Structures are given as structure tokens and as C-alpha cells.
Amino acid sequence: MLKTKLKLTGTKLIITIVLALGLSVSFQSLLAAWTAPTAAPPDDNLSQPLDTSATFQTKAGGIGLAGNFIVDADTFVVDSVNNRVGIGTSSPQAQLHLEGDSGNAAEIVLIHNGPANVSSAGITFNVANDASPFSIKSHDNRLRLAAGVGNVKMVMMSDGRVGIGTENPTVNAKLHVNGGNIRVTGGSFIDDGTTLNVPDYVFDSEYNLKSLSEVEKFILKHKHLENFPDMDDTEGWAGLSMQDRDMKLLEKIEELTLYIIKLEKKVTELENKK
């Protein structure tokens, strides 16, 4: 009887030891799976779990969060209550809020690595599925502002030229406006004067002031003033800037002043002969 009890007690002891060892091995395997991100989980049948260590870890599959997500206090913040994302700020005030400091500028860099003439990088602004959303895109070495798909309103070339109403501003102009007027309200067009050729040479003693009879002959033959394009010479007029036209008009005004002075002298001479 005593032998039987001893055998049973020994058997229970062996079973207890085996179970303890098995649980210990299984528990250690679970710990390894959760604390060592490079170790495969038990039976290789689950994605690698994430742990709280400082080691870089990769999660296979998606991650769902029920609350906020924060990286380094303000590097990257997802505000799940207000549906906002902040970069450089811990309190985003808009759906996307970027904030810089003395070491980091608040910038967005958009890069498309395809060919410049077929690829674009930009932003589209659309409210309530507007049929003509605004967009700003870099395409074919130019920045394009469009209202609607393909309806480009304004471009800026890489060399600083600007086109309004045209995607190909002329090479010799900084601003090319096509199909519209330019209106200035409460101000004026101002030239710094460095490129003006003011026609005060008319008052030089060596200036060849044509006689009124010569002026008359030219007008009768050409139907316009000398040094001006005729009314059908659209290229000639297009080639004259506003300053060029103003200076040509000033030249004629100064010539008229000389003619009046001459006429006054003749009138005075005639009056003195009476």
C-alpha cells in the first residue's frame, strides 16, 4: 500500500514538473514574441507584433488607432477628435497644419520624377465639387494657375516671365497679357527713367528741324507723321513700348514748339515793318 502511494506521489510530481517546464517554455516563447521584434512568433502563423523597446520595428499589415497619434510631442500629431494633422505643432488648427521654427521652415516639397513636359506636381483647390476648381501646378518648366481642367489662366516661366491669358509669354517681355485690358486704380505705371531716350535733342542747335513744307510733303505721300508706323503696320506699333510712344509724341511736341517760336518771330518782324 505504501509503495502504491509512493508511486502515485512520484507520478504526480513528475507530471507537475513536466507541466511547469512546458508552461515555462511556452511563457518564454510568448515573451520572446512580444519583446524581440526580430523573433518570429510561435508557430510562424502571426504577423510580427510591436513592443515598447527603442529598436526599429516593422509591422506587417495595417494599424488602427482609436485615439490620437503623437510622434515626439510635436513632430507629427494626429488629432482624432477634430480630424486634424499637425506637423511641427502639437495643436493643429486646420485639417493640415504645418509650423516651422528657427531651424525648420514650414514648407511643402512636391516632386514628380517624370519628364518635365508630361509630368506635373501641384495642388488643386475644390469646394463642394466645383466644376472649375483652381489648381497650381508645375508643368513643362513653368508654374501654371488654372481654373478648371486645362483652363490655364496664368503662367510663370522659370526665367521669371509672366503670362496672363497665354501659356507662352513672349521672350522679350517680363509680363505678357493676351486678350484683355490692364487697369490701374488709385495708382499709375511708373518707369525709373533709366531706359528713356528723352528727345531734348530737338533743342540742340545741330538738330535738323524739317521745314513745314517738307513735313507737308511727307504727310501727303505717306498719310502719317515721320518716324511713326502707319496705321496698317501692326508689327511696327506692337514693337513700340508705351515709353517709346510717349517719347515719340514728346519729340513732335518739342518740334511744334520750335515751329511756333519761328512763326512768332516772323509775325513780330511783319508787325515791326508796318
Sequence and secondary structure as in RCSB ss.txt:
>XXXX:A:sequence
MLKTKLKLTGTKLIITIVLALGLSVSFQSLLAAWTAPTAAPPDDNLSQPLDTSATFQTKAGGIGLAGNFIVDADT
FVVDSVNNRVGIGTSSPQAQLHLEGDSGNAAEIVLIHNGPANVSSAGITFNVANDASPFSIKSHDNRLRLAAGVG
NVKMVMMSDGRVGIGTENPTVNAKLHVNGGNIRVTGGSFIDDGTTLNVPDYVFDSEYNLKSLSEVEKFILKHKHL
ENFPDMDDTEGWAGLSMQDRDMKLLEKIEELTLYIIKLEKKVTELENKK
>XXXX:A:secstr
 HHHHHHHHHHHHHHHHHHHHHHHHHHHHHHHHHH TTS  GGG S     SSSS    SS    SS EEETTTT
EEEETTTTEEEES SS SSSEEE   SSS         S TTT EEEEEE SSS SS EEEEEETTEEEEEESTT
 EEEEEETTS EEES SS  TT SEEE SS    SSS     STT    GGGGSTT     HHHHHHHHHHHSS 
TTS  TT HHHHHTS HHHHHHHHHHHHHHHHHHHHHHHHHHHHHHHH 
